[in-house]
Structure formats: structure tokens, C-alpha cells
Amino acid sequence: MCGVFGIWGHPEAANLSYLGLHALQHRGQESAGIVTTDGRQLFAHRDMGLVHDVFPQRALDRLPGEAAIGHVRYSTAGGSHIRNAQPFAVDYARGSIAVAHNGNLTNARDLREKLETRGSIFLSNSDTEVIVHLIAGSTQRALDDRIAEVLAQTRGAYSLVFLTEEELIAVRDPWGFRPLCLGEIGVPGRDKPAYVIASEDTSFNLIGARFVREIEPGEMLCIGPKGLRSRKLAKQDCKLCVFEYVYFARPDSVIAGRSVYHVRQAFGRRLAEEHPAECDIVIPVPDSGVPSAMGYAKRAARPFEMGLIRSHYVGRTFIEPQQTIRHFGVKLKFTTVRALIDGKRVVVIDDSIVRGTTMRKIVTMIRDAGAKQVHVRISSPPTAWPCYYGIDTPTRRELIAANQTVEQIRDYVGADSMGYLSHEGLMAAVQDESSHGQVGLCGACFTGNYPVAVDDTVPPRHLRLVRV
Ligand code: AMP
């Protein structure tokens, strides 16, 4: 998964992009990048790592100008490699262009093969580079026409921001799989505010921008010296990713008029109704299970307790002592509060189970802390299908729910009982949390009903690249 950010018309474009990306860090921790323009050329900096490691102040100081786009990446299509780090920035016959992408094209390989047959050379194996090549080859004159022509050929999920010396363009795919919103931020000493674009409005909260509205599915926003212009491209039935509410988005974000926090609490309330348990305490797997556990506890009229404590200091590498420690990896991330758990019947709530390894270890840890019973509740349906629209999920072979029944999963994780939120309950909870009317949702990871055809042309996740 990825996060994108854009800003136009602010003298501190690079610094604000850095902060905007910091607020989107949960959407991708593998690489980060910012491209700015001073109106004459583009300036780029990107690297592997977290936003604050990639951008020391001296790197930001080398990104001049009043417009920028940024990206945080978690590899989906394409592997974990610096060459796949975004934004991509290239020079072509009509100038320079940079692009940052959240989502996944489902016909990228097909398009790439056609381009390669015609002699195109690719530097990365990311689906986003295909878009850049197609733009460079377009016969249209204006950039928005070039982009529109290209996006008529692409399928799948894309929330995109483009930057040239002259304009910033933001586009959301016709189904609106991934969120994308528009905001405004005041500029000291100027009447006109600057425009900001972000995957989630939590970015706006951090930099003091005002949320204006969401970019519609199939809408293109062109922002330049003359201001902002909206252009409608093809539109389909909305298919916003429901997993954004389940796990991905930050709880302080609002998507499609619904507070992610409130939606997660609603998931928990429904889960309590669908799968009650005789218990003494309800504990979340922090952080993702917290709001739904609160909802569950409230509906079940049982105490909500932080029986698992999450360490916020887990780095990528750690020294494992020679003496074997049981469940070492998961203990680095979570520890149990014995004083709360000992002798209790515990309901433990997480948002989802992917391979089942985390929950299996957590259940053992809770038992080791003295729990009399452990009841696992999951605030979404069984994740049984891979996502082809931007979320990093393993193949069906590795997804435990694709291969085992709920009873088998209960047995595998070692719980006394197990309950997943139903698909109907999940969808209804999202709809109920807004007075803004219904929103079309994609739940393909739970049902296997893929709204946009997924063919064999999805790029494999680890195409080999030349070593540099
Ligand atoms: P697993 O141990 O493979 O079952 O992973 C389950 C954990 O991964 C849960 O705590 C989820 O919150 C979390 N999770 C679910 N989806 C994703 C994802 N796409 N990327 C990273 N973590 C995820």
C-alpha cells in the first residue's frame, strides 16, 4: 500500500510535504520520496526507509520551489527496491514529469509488454512506470489530455498525483478504490491559500490545512497558476476499498464522510452482537484492534482493558540472544499485562487475520499470562482472497482463511472460541456511520468478487532487476 501527497502554491512546499508524508507513514514504510518544482525544473529526493530517515533537513533544503508531490511506499506491484521508490521523475520530449501512485493497475503487464515490443526501456518493475511511458508517447498536447488519454487504457486502482514545472494534477480511478482528498492551507502574507492533496485528511490535520472535499471517482483536478479546474473522466460504480476502514487508514481520518474511528467501533458493536462470549475482559491487539474492541466491550457491557502493550520501538533489526526465548519476535512487539489477565476469561480482538501467525502467538502469550479462557474475535470477515487493487496481501496459498474453516483456524490459533464479523455486518456498519448516503464498497478480499477484471497480466511481485 502507499500514500500520496501534493501541494501547490506554498513557499514551504518541501517541508510541508515532509510533514504530510509523515502523517501518511502508516500507508507505507519501505521508501519515501518528494519531487518539487521551482517552475523551471524538477528536483527529486527519494530513498528506502521511513520519512524522517529519508529526509534530513539538508535533503529538504535541496528541494526548492512552491509545488511538490510526495509518496510513501509499501511494495505491492514491483519488489522492494530503490528503483521502485516513488515519485518517479523523468524527462521526455515535452519537459519533465513526476508521478506518485497509490493503487495497482490490473493490466500493467499487458501494457508494459506492448511498450517493450515498441522499444521502451524500463528502469523499474513498478506498474507506475507504465503510466509515465504512455504519457511520454501520447500525441495530445496538453498534459491533462495526455493523462486522460493514458488513463483510458489503464485498468485497476489508482489515486495519482503528477507534477510538472507548470502544474499539479491529481486523479482518482473511475471506481475510487483508494481515497484521495483536497485541502487548502493559508500562506503567510498572501490572500490566496495553497492547495493540498493527500491520501487521507489526517495529513491536513498535521500541517494545519482545511479539508475541502474528496476527489470524486473518475475526477481529475488540474492545479496551476490560474487556479484549480476539475475535469470528469470515466466514472463507474464506486468501489471504495472497505479494508481502508478495517485496517489501513488511520483512525483519525474521515473517508467518504465516515470517521474511520467510528466505523471501527461500529464493527466492534456488531461483532459483539454476532459473536457474544462469556468473558471478564475485552482486550484489543493494539493498535489496529483498539476502536473495535471498545465497541465490542461497550455492547457486551464488559470492561475494556489494555491487556496487551505494544512496543513503539521495534526496529527492523534486533539482536536475538543465544538463549532461545519463546515467541521472541512477537514479544518484541507485544507484551501482556499479567495483572489484568491472570485468572480471567479474555476476549481478544484484532482487525484481521492474514496468515494466522500473529494471533497464534498472541493467544499463547495470553494463556501464559494466566488467562482461564481466550476467545478470539475478528472485526472483519475471513480474508480469503488477495487484493489486486493496492493492498499487499499474500497469495491464496498463504492466506489461512483461503485454506481452512473457521473451526480449523480456531484450532490453529489455539483459542477457546473464534468469531469473524460477517460480510453483511461489515458492509452495513460502514453504511450506517454516515448521513451522507450509501457508498459503494469493494470487499473482494473477503468475497473474491473482483469488481475490475483481474487477468493473468498482474505483474509478479518480484520481477528481477539489473543489480546496480
Ligand atoms: P498474520 O500474522 O499474517 O495473520 O497477520 C495479521 C496481522 O497483520 C493483524 O494484526 C493485522 O492487523 C495485520 N494486517 C492485516 N493486513 C495487513 C497488511 N496488508 N499489511 C500489513 N499488516 C496487515
Residues whose N, C-alpha, C, O or C-beta is under 5 A from the ligand:
A	BS01	AMP	Y247 S288 D350 D351 S352 I353 V354 R355 G356 T357 T358 M359 I391 D392
